[in-house]
Amino acid sequence: MVKKIITIYKKKLKIICQEKKLSLLNILIKNNIPIDYHCQKGYCGTCRVTLMKGKILYFKKYPLASLQKNEILTCCCKLLNNITIKLYI
């Protein structure tokens, strides 16, 4: 199984992930990373983070929450490769 690494920007924290079906939000929660979330369907935008490096794939065609450049919704995406994210907490 291919391992993917999630690096948390400026926190010196890395998560090694082997689950390919979990959303990024579920991986963060499972690894006790503090992140705000609410609807878990891509509507509210509470779980947004900045994608600094790497690629993700959304489960749905387009999330409905409004996003700025390089922002992603952790609740409705999965990892395509190693990523670096910046949390807003």
All heavy atoms as an XYZ file, in Angstrom:
724
protein
N       0.836     -1.183      0.000
C       0.000      0.000      0.000
C       0.883      1.249      0.000
O       1.864      1.321      0.722
C      -0.907     -0.004      1.229
C      -1.853      1.161      1.260
S      -3.076      1.057      2.559
C      -4.108     -0.215      1.886
N       0.523      2.232     -0.800
C       1.295      3.461     -0.928
C       0.995      4.387      0.251
O      -0.163      4.656      0.566
C       0.957      4.179     -2.252
C       1.711      5.481     -2.367
C       1.263      3.275     -3.430
N       2.051      4.849      0.896
C       1.897      5.787      1.999
C       1.969      7.202      1.456
O       2.752      7.498      0.567
C       3.009      5.586      3.020
C       2.977      4.265      3.714
C       4.125      4.146      4.676
C       4.155      2.770      5.289
N       5.308      2.573      6.144
N       1.136      8.065      2.009
C       1.165      9.477      1.667
C       1.463     10.256      2.936
O       1.052      9.859      4.024
C      -0.156      9.904      1.051
C      -0.394      9.213     -0.272
C      -1.665      9.662     -0.922
C      -1.802      8.951     -2.246
N      -2.887      8.027     -2.266
N       2.169     11.359      2.796
C       2.562     12.157      3.954
C       1.854     13.503      3.907
O       1.880     14.192      2.882
C       4.086     12.358      3.995
C       4.782     10.996      4.103
C       4.481     13.266      5.161
C       6.274     11.053      3.970
N       1.234     13.850      5.032
C       0.612     15.157      5.204
C       1.535     15.954      6.124
O       1.794     15.541      7.249
C      -0.778     15.049      5.849
C      -1.686     14.165      5.001
C      -1.381     16.439      6.064
C      -2.954     13.746      5.717
N       2.035     17.066      5.632
C       2.882     17.940      6.434
C       2.063     19.162      6.827
O       1.413     19.781      5.980
C       4.129     18.387      5.633
O       4.836     17.222      5.204
C       5.042     19.254      6.484
N       2.085     19.489      8.123
C       1.388     20.667      8.614
C       2.402     21.813      8.635
O       3.383     21.777      9.380
C       0.798     20.451     10.023
C      -0.004     19.159     10.107
C      -0.020     21.674     10.453
C      -1.226     19.098      9.244
N       2.175     22.810      7.810
C       3.074     23.947      7.628
C       3.313     24.679      8.941
O       2.376     24.965      9.677
C       2.446     24.879      6.583
C       3.243     26.097      6.235
C       4.406     26.004      5.487
C       2.806     27.353      6.622
C       5.125     27.137      5.140
C       3.516     28.489      6.279
C       4.679     28.371      5.552
O       5.385     29.486      5.208
N       4.562     24.967      9.238
C       5.029     25.695     10.424
C       4.749     24.992     11.743
O       4.905     25.580     12.795
C       4.464     27.115     10.462
C       5.050     28.019      9.415
C       4.760     29.455      9.727
C       5.467     30.336      8.722
N       5.261     31.742      9.003
N       4.315     23.750     11.731
C       4.052     23.026     12.973
C       5.069     21.907     13.197
O       5.024     21.229     14.204
C       2.642     22.424     12.971
C       1.543     23.427     12.839
C       1.040     23.851     14.165
C      -0.166     24.744     13.974
N      -0.488     25.514     15.096
N       5.932     21.675     12.224
C       6.908     20.582     12.286
C       6.214     19.262     12.598
O       6.657     18.483     13.438
C       7.999     20.878     13.314
C       8.826     22.084     12.965
C       9.932     22.305     13.952
C      10.724     23.534     13.561
N      11.774     23.838     14.510
N       5.106     19.027     11.927
C       4.295     17.839     12.159
C       4.030     17.145     10.836
O       3.657     17.792      9.856
C       2.974     18.254     12.810
C       1.993     17.176     13.178
C       2.601     16.201     14.187
C       0.746     17.783     13.762
N       4.248     15.833     10.823
C       3.980     15.031      9.631
C       3.093     13.863     10.026
O       3.287     13.248     11.068
C       5.268     14.517      9.012
C       6.114     15.617      8.445
C       7.328     15.084      7.733
C       8.191     16.244      7.320
N       8.475     16.334      5.956
N       2.133     13.561      9.154
C       1.233     12.427      9.349
C       1.455     11.476      8.186
O       1.397     11.885      7.031
C      -0.239     12.880      9.356
C      -0.495     13.881     10.477
C      -1.173     11.678      9.477
C      -1.813     14.596     10.342
N       1.700     10.224      8.501
C       1.819      9.207      7.463
C       0.458      8.550      7.323
O      -0.106      8.060      8.296
C       2.901      8.175      7.804
C       4.257      8.882      7.876
C       2.927      7.063      6.764
C       5.381      8.020      8.358
N      -0.061      8.554      6.106
C      -1.415      8.077      5.853
C      -1.403      6.907      4.879
O      -0.772      6.968      3.834
C      -2.231      9.226      5.284
S      -3.863      8.741      4.764
N      -2.133      5.860      5.221
C      -2.278      4.721      4.327
C      -3.717      4.538      3.866
O      -3.968      3.809      2.924
C      -1.800      3.438      5.014
C      -0.323      3.442      5.276
C       0.164      2.136      5.873
O      -0.594      1.211      6.093
N       1.446      2.072      6.137
N      -4.664      5.192      4.529
C      -6.071      5.067      4.165
C      -6.355      5.883      2.918
O      -6.190      7.087      2.916
C      -6.985      5.556      5.292
C      -6.844      4.793      6.581
C      -5.832      5.430      7.521
O      -5.121      6.353      7.110
O      -5.745      4.976      8.663
N      -6.784      5.228      1.857
C      -7.045      5.983      0.635
C      -8.511      6.372      0.473
O      -8.836      7.157     -0.394
C      -6.553      5.227     -0.588
C      -7.170      3.886     -0.834
C      -6.533      3.256     -2.045
C      -7.223      1.954     -2.391
N      -6.667      1.339     -3.568
N      -9.396      5.870      1.319
C     -10.813      6.197      1.192
C     -11.265      7.289      2.155
O     -12.342      7.834      1.994
C     -11.667      4.949      1.403
C     -11.503      3.938      0.295
C     -12.462      2.801      0.441
C     -12.290      1.822     -0.708
N     -13.266      0.756     -0.674
N     -10.445      7.617      3.154
C     -10.826      8.635      4.129
C     -10.631     10.028      3.554
O      -9.708     10.279      2.783
C      -9.981      8.509      5.398
C     -10.240      7.325      6.314
C      -9.317      7.392      7.523
C     -11.686      7.282      6.771
N     -11.505     10.944      3.980
C     -11.314     12.345      3.604
C     -10.129     12.897      4.385
O      -9.737     12.363      5.430
C     -12.568     13.161      3.929
O     -12.727     13.287      5.332
N      -9.576     13.996      3.895
C      -8.480     14.655      4.606
C      -8.933     15.057      6.005
O      -8.184     14.908      6.966
C      -7.994     15.865      3.803
C      -6.910     16.724      4.425
C      -5.682     15.904      4.826
C      -6.522     17.848      3.483
N     -10.158     15.529      6.148
C     -10.682     15.900      7.462
C     -10.658     14.707      8.408
O     -10.200     14.817      9.543
C     -12.112     16.443      7.344
C     -12.809     16.758      8.676
C     -12.076     17.859      9.423
C     -14.257     17.120      8.442
N     -11.138     13.559      7.963
C     -11.155     12.376      8.824
C      -9.755     11.928      9.218
O      -9.534     11.468     10.334
C     -11.910     11.232      8.157
C     -13.396     11.475      8.146
O     -13.936     12.154      9.012
N     -14.074     10.958      7.148
N      -8.799     12.074      8.317
C      -7.411     11.732      8.637
C      -6.873     12.671      9.714
O      -6.229     12.232     10.674
C      -6.523     11.791      7.375
C      -6.954     10.694      6.385
C      -5.045     11.645      7.737
C      -6.368     10.862      4.995
N      -7.147     13.977      9.577
C      -6.691     14.941     10.568
C      -7.319     14.667     11.931
O      -6.628     14.674     12.955
C      -6.997     16.367     10.102
C      -6.252     16.827      8.848
C      -6.783     18.182      8.375
C      -4.761     16.880      9.066
N      -8.618     14.412     11.961
C      -9.310     14.117     13.218
C      -8.745     12.840     13.848
O      -8.472     12.804     15.057
C     -10.831     13.983     12.991
C     -11.426     15.334     12.630
C     -11.524     13.387     14.215
C     -12.854     15.273     12.133
N      -8.558     11.813     13.047
C      -8.032     10.530     13.527
C      -6.640     10.689     14.154
O      -6.284      9.951     15.071
C      -7.978      9.545     12.359
C      -7.554      8.159     12.726
C      -7.632      7.251     11.512
C      -7.099      5.876     11.862
N      -7.093      4.983     10.727
N      -5.891     11.687     13.687
C      -4.541     11.925     14.195
C      -4.476     13.072     15.199
O      -3.414     13.625     15.459
C      -3.583     12.183     13.026
C      -3.276     10.909     12.282
O      -2.395     10.157     12.676
N      -4.014     10.635     11.213
N      -5.632     13.424     15.757
C      -5.744     14.435     16.817
C      -5.201     15.810     16.420
O      -4.621     16.512     17.245
C      -5.060     13.951     18.102
C      -5.697     12.690     18.634
O      -6.919     12.601     18.729
N      -4.879     11.714     18.963
N      -5.386     16.177     15.160
C      -4.997     17.502     14.687
C      -6.203     18.421     14.876
O      -7.286     18.126     14.358
C      -4.595     17.472     13.190
C      -3.482     16.462     12.944
C      -4.205     18.869     12.716
C      -2.203     16.698     13.697
N      -6.051     19.506     15.627
C      -7.197     20.394     15.860
C      -7.607     21.124     14.583
O      -6.805     21.827     13.972
C      -6.688     21.371     16.921
C      -5.206     21.338     16.798
C      -4.842     19.976     16.277
N      -8.837     20.920     14.177
C      -9.380     21.586     12.994
C     -10.873     21.798     13.206
O     -11.561     20.917     13.735
C      -9.115     20.771     11.695
C      -9.620     21.530     10.470
C      -9.672     19.360     11.793
C      -9.111     21.003      9.151
N     -11.341     22.972     12.828
C     -12.769     23.259     12.912
C     -13.487     22.630     11.721
O     -12.943     22.589     10.616
C     -13.021     24.769     12.902
C     -12.542     25.434     14.174
O     -12.503     24.777     15.221
O     -12.202     26.636     14.103
N     -14.699     22.153     11.957
C     -15.532     21.621     10.878
C     -16.979     21.668     11.320
O     -17.271     21.804     12.508
C     -15.115     20.199     10.480
C     -15.245     19.180     11.580
C     -16.391     18.402     11.707
C     -14.215     18.973     12.487
C     -16.515     17.459     12.709
C     -14.327     18.027     13.497
C     -15.478     17.279     13.606
O     -15.596     16.347     14.605
N     -17.876     21.570     10.355
C     -19.294     21.602     10.703
C     -20.107     20.651      9.821
O     -20.411     19.552     10.230
C     -19.833     23.031     10.610
C     -21.242     23.164     11.057
N     -21.634     22.963     12.362
C     -22.356     23.463     10.372
C     -22.942     23.114     12.445
N     -23.404     23.423     11.254
N     -20.406     21.047      8.598
C     -21.362     20.288      7.780
C     -20.792     18.980      7.220
O     -21.526     18.034      7.004
C     -21.885     21.144      6.630
S     -20.716     21.377      5.269
N     -19.510     18.921      6.962
C     -18.829     17.768      6.382
C     -19.357     17.383      5.001
O     -19.248     16.244      4.580
C     -18.873     16.573      7.335
C     -18.172     16.845      8.652
C     -18.082     15.629      9.520
O     -17.670     14.575      9.065
N     -18.471     15.777     10.771
N     -19.900     18.346      4.276
C     -20.418     18.087      2.926
C     -19.929     19.106      1.893
O     -20.335     19.067      0.750
C     -21.944     18.075      2.947
C     -22.506     16.950      3.781
C     -24.010     16.949      3.707
C     -24.633     16.059      4.733
N     -24.603     14.693      4.539
N     -19.075     20.044      2.307
C     -18.549     21.030      1.378
C     -19.380     22.286      1.228
O     -19.137     23.089      0.340
N     -20.371     22.493      2.100
C     -21.248     23.660      1.998
C     -20.772     24.854      2.823
O     -20.811     25.980      2.361
C     -22.674     23.322      2.446
C     -23.345     22.271      1.615
C     -23.676     21.046      2.158
C     -23.641     22.499      0.283
C     -24.291     20.068      1.396
C     -24.253     21.528     -0.493
C     -24.580     20.314      0.079
O     -25.176     19.355     -0.686
N     -20.330     24.604      4.048
C     -20.091     25.714      4.978
C     -18.703     26.331      4.872
O     -18.536     27.506      5.166
C     -20.369     25.271      6.411
S     -19.142     24.133      7.110
N     -17.695     25.570      4.513
C     -16.343     26.093      4.394
C     -15.563     26.170      5.691
O     -14.443     26.663      5.719
N     -16.128     25.684      6.780
C     -15.463     25.757      8.079
C     -14.150     24.980      8.109
O     -13.202     25.389      8.770
C     -16.401     25.233      9.187
O     -17.621     25.965      9.136
C     -15.782     25.372     10.565
N     -14.062     23.902      7.384
C     -12.884     23.023      7.424
C     -11.798     23.420      6.424
O     -10.842     22.677      6.212
C     -13.300     21.579      7.176
S     -13.901     21.285      5.492
N     -11.894     24.599      5.850
C     -10.932     25.007      4.817
C      -9.518     25.136      5.380
O      -9.332     25.523      6.535
C     -11.374     26.288      4.138
C     -11.058     27.528      4.906
C     -11.531     28.798      4.236
N     -12.973     28.883      4.329
C     -13.758     29.320      3.359
N     -13.252     29.747      2.236
N     -15.048     29.359      3.520
N      -8.553     24.784      4.573
C      -7.130     24.964      4.853
C      -6.479     25.445      3.555
O      -7.082     25.377      2.487
C      -6.443     23.658      5.334
C      -7.056     23.152      6.627
C      -6.482     22.578      4.264
N      -5.244     25.914      3.655
C      -4.503     26.303      2.461
C      -3.634     25.134      2.028
O      -2.892     24.573      2.845
C      -3.621     27.533      2.734
O      -4.463     28.619      3.125
C      -2.834     27.931      1.495
N      -3.730     24.781      0.774
C      -2.884     23.727      0.198
C      -1.610     24.393     -0.300
O      -1.627     25.147     -1.273
C      -3.614     23.018     -0.940
C      -2.859     21.890     -1.630
C      -2.612     20.739     -0.659
C      -3.630     21.401     -2.845
N      -0.505     24.142      0.387
C       0.777     24.755      0.051
C       1.513     23.963     -1.028
O       2.235     24.536     -1.835
C       1.671     24.845      1.296
C       1.026     25.491      2.507
S       0.716     27.232      2.316
C       2.352     27.864      2.385
N       1.321     22.640     -0.994
C       2.041     21.767     -1.916
C       1.267     20.460     -2.046
O       0.668     19.991     -1.087
C       3.435     21.493     -1.347
C       4.324     20.635     -2.196
C       5.676     20.466     -1.496
C       6.531     19.476     -2.220
N       7.789     19.233     -1.503
N       1.293     19.862     -3.235
C       0.649     18.575     -3.448
C      -0.672     18.701     -4.183
O      -1.076     19.792     -4.588
N      -1.334     17.552     -4.322
C      -2.602     17.509     -5.060
C      -3.642     16.710     -4.290
O      -3.330     15.718     -3.639
C      -2.399     16.882     -6.437
C      -1.539     17.713     -7.350
C      -1.475     17.121     -8.725
C      -0.605     18.005     -9.601
N      -0.516     17.529    -10.953
N      -4.882     17.168     -4.435
C      -6.028     16.480     -3.836
C      -7.051     16.226     -4.940
O      -6.953     16.784     -6.025
C      -6.657     17.296     -2.676
C      -7.039     18.726     -3.123
C      -5.695     17.401     -1.504
C      -8.463     18.911     -3.415
N      -8.046     15.420     -4.597
C      -9.165     15.169     -5.503
C     -10.437     15.286     -4.693
O     -10.551     14.684     -3.618
C      -9.056     13.769     -6.119
C     -10.211     13.342     -7.026
C     -10.219     14.186     -8.297
C     -10.102     11.874     -7.369
N     -11.387     16.087     -5.169
C     -12.671     16.216     -4.474
C     -13.556     15.019     -4.795
O     -13.570     14.530     -5.914
C     -13.385     17.510     -4.880
C     -12.808     18.726     -4.196
C     -12.075     19.663     -4.903
C     -13.000     18.921     -2.838
C     -11.545     20.774     -4.273
C     -12.469     20.020     -2.199
C     -11.746     20.939     -2.918
O     -11.217     22.031     -2.292
N     -14.313     14.581     -3.787
C     -15.271     13.497     -3.978
C     -16.406     13.957     -4.884
O     -16.918     13.199     -5.686
C     -15.857     13.020     -2.644
C     -14.829     12.449     -1.700
C     -14.716     12.929     -0.413
C     -13.976     11.432     -2.100
C     -13.783     12.396      0.462
C     -13.039     10.900     -1.230
C     -12.946     11.384      0.049
N     -16.829     15.213     -4.745
C     -17.868     15.810     -5.580
C     -17.181     16.625     -6.663
O     -16.027     17.019     -6.523
C     -18.742     16.753     -4.755
C     -19.499     16.075     -3.652
C     -20.289     17.115     -2.907
C     -21.054     16.500     -1.767
N     -21.879     17.472     -1.063
N     -17.910     16.928     -7.707
C     -17.331     17.706     -8.801
C     -16.845     19.072     -8.314
O     -15.728     19.449     -8.540
C     -18.363     17.876     -9.917
C     -17.833     18.595    -11.117
C     -17.522     17.676    -12.222
C     -17.107     18.455    -13.449
N     -16.399     17.689    -14.382
N     -17.716     19.826     -7.640
C     -17.339     21.147     -7.134
C     -17.909     21.338     -5.736
O     -19.116     21.251     -5.555
C     -17.892     22.258     -8.029
C     -17.412     22.190     -9.444
C     -18.235     21.728    -10.449
C     -16.119     22.583     -9.769
C     -17.792     21.664    -11.762
C     -15.665     22.515    -11.072
C     -16.501     22.063    -12.067
O     -16.060     21.996    -13.341
N     -17.079     21.662     -4.757
C     -17.621     22.011     -3.435
C     -18.401     23.317     -3.547
O     -18.092     24.160     -4.397
C     -16.377     22.203     -2.571
C     -15.225     21.752     -3.370
C     -15.642     21.664     -4.793
N     -19.380     23.494     -2.706
C     -20.231     24.672     -2.796
C     -19.732     25.870     -1.997
O     -20.139     26.983     -2.256
C     -21.652     24.319     -2.358
C     -22.345     23.293     -3.252
C     -23.708     22.944     -2.696
C     -22.472     23.810     -4.670
N     -18.875     25.654     -1.024
C     -18.352     26.768     -0.233
C     -17.438     27.631     -1.096
O     -16.765     27.143     -1.995
C     -17.590     26.246      0.976
N     -17.434     28.910     -0.809
C     -16.586     29.844     -1.536
C     -15.153     29.742     -1.021
O     -14.915     29.769      0.186
C     -17.116     31.261     -1.329
O     -16.309     32.191     -1.991
N     -14.199     29.610     -1.939
C     -12.798     29.416     -1.564
C     -11.907     30.465     -2.211
O     -12.179     30.926     -3.320
C     -12.318     28.029     -2.003
C     -13.033     26.829     -1.407
C     -12.581     25.556     -2.094
C     -12.802     26.755      0.084
N     -10.839     30.813     -1.521
C      -9.804     31.665     -2.082
C      -8.788     30.778     -2.808
O      -8.818     29.553     -2.692
C      -9.100     32.451     -0.965
C     -10.005     33.368     -0.185
C     -10.589     34.479     -1.034
O      -9.904     35.051     -1.879
N     -11.858     34.781     -0.825
N      -7.868     31.405     -3.511
C      -6.835     30.668     -4.240
C      -6.057     29.764     -3.281
O      -5.681     30.188     -2.192
C      -5.882     31.652     -4.921
C      -4.838     30.967     -5.764
C      -3.934     31.956     -6.444
C      -2.895     31.205     -7.265
N      -1.962     32.090     -7.911
N      -5.867     28.529     -3.674
C      -5.125     27.497     -2.930
C      -5.844     26.986     -1.683
O      -5.268     26.197     -0.944
C      -3.707     27.957     -2.564
C      -2.861     28.184     -3.791
O      -3.032     27.537     -4.811
N      -1.955     29.132     -3.710
N      -7.063     27.422     -1.407
C      -7.811     26.876     -0.278
C      -8.524     25.597     -0.720
O      -8.986     25.508     -1.863
C      -8.851     27.873      0.242
C      -8.258     28.986      1.040
C      -9.312     29.900      1.631
O     -10.417     30.038      1.045
O      -9.031     30.492      2.673
N      -8.597     24.643      0.186
C      -9.318     23.404     -0.083
C     -10.222     23.094      1.102
O     -10.002     23.582      2.203
C      -8.358     22.210     -0.336
C      -7.469     21.954      0.884
C      -7.525     22.453     -1.598
C      -6.654     20.676      0.801
N     -11.232     22.288      0.865
C     -12.130     21.826      1.923
C     -11.719     20.411      2.303
O     -11.794     19.497      1.486
C     -13.578     21.862      1.451
C     -14.109     23.237      1.071
C     -15.514     23.119      0.525
C     -14.060     24.175      2.257
N     -11.303     20.247      3.539
C     -10.793     18.947      3.985
C     -11.879     17.888      4.073
O     -11.584     16.704      3.982
C     -10.100     19.074      5.352
O     -11.044     19.514      6.326
C      -8.926     20.037      5.287
N     -13.126     18.299      4.219
C     -14.212     17.337      4.423
C     -14.564     16.533      3.178
O     -15.142     15.454      3.287
C     -15.458     18.032      4.947
S     -16.264     19.107      3.742
N     -14.242     17.058      2.015
C     -14.717     16.397      0.793
C     -13.596     16.160     -0.218
O     -13.839     16.157     -1.417
C     -15.875     17.167      0.177
S     -15.556     18.901     -0.125
N     -12.377     15.947      0.280
C     -11.275     15.646     -0.638
C     -10.432     14.506     -0.087
O     -10.452     14.213      1.100
C     -10.410     16.875     -0.892
S      -9.390     17.394      0.486
N      -9.709     13.872     -0.997
C      -8.751     12.841     -0.614
C      -7.407     13.187     -1.230
O      -7.313     14.003     -2.150
C      -9.222     11.459     -1.048
C      -9.307     11.269     -2.542
C      -9.758      9.872     -2.866
C      -9.774      9.653     -4.371
N     -10.103      8.285     -4.712
N      -6.364     12.572     -0.713
C      -5.004     12.855     -1.170
C      -4.688     12.117     -2.457
O      -5.009     10.948     -2.598
C      -3.996     12.404     -0.115
C      -4.204     12.859      1.319
C      -3.155     12.252      2.217
C      -4.196     14.351      1.411
N      -4.026     12.812     -3.374
C      -3.495     12.154     -4.566
C      -2.005     11.883     -4.417
O      -1.477     10.966     -5.035
C      -3.744     13.004     -5.811
C      -5.184     13.082     -6.284
C      -5.284     13.957     -7.521
C      -5.769     11.711     -6.546
N      -1.332     12.717     -3.615
C       0.084     12.519     -3.331
C       0.407     13.198     -2.000
O      -0.492     13.614     -1.287
C       0.963     13.033     -4.481
C       0.750     14.507     -4.797
O       0.145     15.236     -4.029
N       1.237     14.939     -5.923
N       1.676     13.299     -1.662
C       2.072     13.982     -0.435
C       1.636     15.435     -0.513
O       1.740     16.063     -1.578
C       3.581     13.924     -0.247
C       4.089     12.511     -0.085
O       3.334     11.593      0.216
N       5.370     12.322     -0.290
N       1.155     15.968      0.610
C       0.702     17.357      0.615
C       1.283     18.104      1.810
O       1.671     17.504      2.806
C      -0.842     17.476      0.631
C      -1.434     16.921      1.929
C      -1.467     16.828     -0.580
C      -2.907     17.255      2.118
N       1.307     19.422      1.675
C       1.615     20.327      2.782
C       0.436     21.278      2.891
O       0.023     21.870      1.897
C       2.910     21.123      2.525
O       3.985     20.202      2.362
C       3.221     22.068      3.673
N      -0.104     21.401      4.114
C      -1.250     22.277      4.331
C      -0.955     23.270      5.444
O      -0.129     23.011      6.324
C      -2.537     21.483      4.674
C      -2.344     20.617      5.912
C      -3.003     20.675      3.487
C      -3.610     19.950      6.416
N      -1.638     24.402      5.387
C      -1.560     25.406      6.440
C      -2.920     25.491      7.099
O      -3.930     25.747      6.447
C      -1.178     26.764      5.845
C      -1.062     27.863      6.862
C      -0.660     29.160      6.184
C      -0.584     30.288      7.184
N      -0.278     31.566      6.507
N      -2.958     25.242      8.406
C      -4.201     25.307      9.170
C      -4.491     26.736      9.568
O      -3.582     27.555      9.705
C      -4.098     24.439     10.431
C      -3.797     22.960     10.221
C      -3.614     22.271     11.560
C      -4.893     22.298      9.428
N      -5.748     27.064      9.784
C      -6.145     28.405     10.212
C      -6.296     28.519     11.714
O      -6.723     29.543     12.204
C      -7.446     28.820      9.511
C      -7.256     28.996      8.027
C      -8.002     28.251      7.122
C      -6.329     29.887      7.515
C      -7.828     28.402      5.757
C      -6.155     30.039      6.162
C      -6.905     29.305      5.285
O      -6.739     29.463      3.942
N      -5.946     27.484     12.430
C      -6.063     27.511     13.898
C      -4.742     27.913     14.502
O      -3.703     27.546     14.087
C      -6.501     26.136     14.433
C      -7.902     25.867     13.944
C      -6.418     26.086     15.935
C      -8.467     24.556     14.386
